[in-house]
Amino acid sequence: MSDSRKEGPGKEDSSLGQVVREMGPYMSLGFQLAAAVVGFFLLGHWLDNRYDTSPWLKLLGLLLGATGGFIKFFKTVARLDKKSNKNSNPP
């Protein structure tokens, strides 16, 4: 009886868990990009208020955050794609 449970719903749970593990890094990419942009924008806002340079440091923070976020995004996607291709095409 325990064998039939392993083959039925347990097998589906296992494959679902595998899909979630494989997709996890991709699901976090949007958050990483948004966090970089918002974080640097807020840093620029704080510096603008402190040094009375509005809006220049906000814009610089936005530009730096977007650039850094996209670099991180593309590096992560390239690394994950390389890892995925390596796993799907064994020698």
Stockholm file with secondary structure:
# STOCKHOLM 1.0

chainA/1-91         MSDSRKEGPGKEDSSLGQVVREMGPYMSLGFQLAAAVVGFFLLGHWLDNRYDTSPWLKLLGLLLGATGGFIKFFKTVARLDKKSNKNSNPP
#=GR chainA/1-91 SS CHHHHHHTHHHHHHHHHHHHHHHHHHHTHHHHHHHHHHHHHHHHHHHHHHHTCTTHHHHHHHHHHHHHHHHHHHHHHHHHHHHHHHHHSCC
#=GC SS_cons        CHHHHHHTHHHHHHHHHHHHHHHHHHHTHHHHHHHHHHHHHHHHHHHHHHHTCTTHHHHHHHHHHHHHHHHHHHHHHHHHHHHHHHHHSCC
//
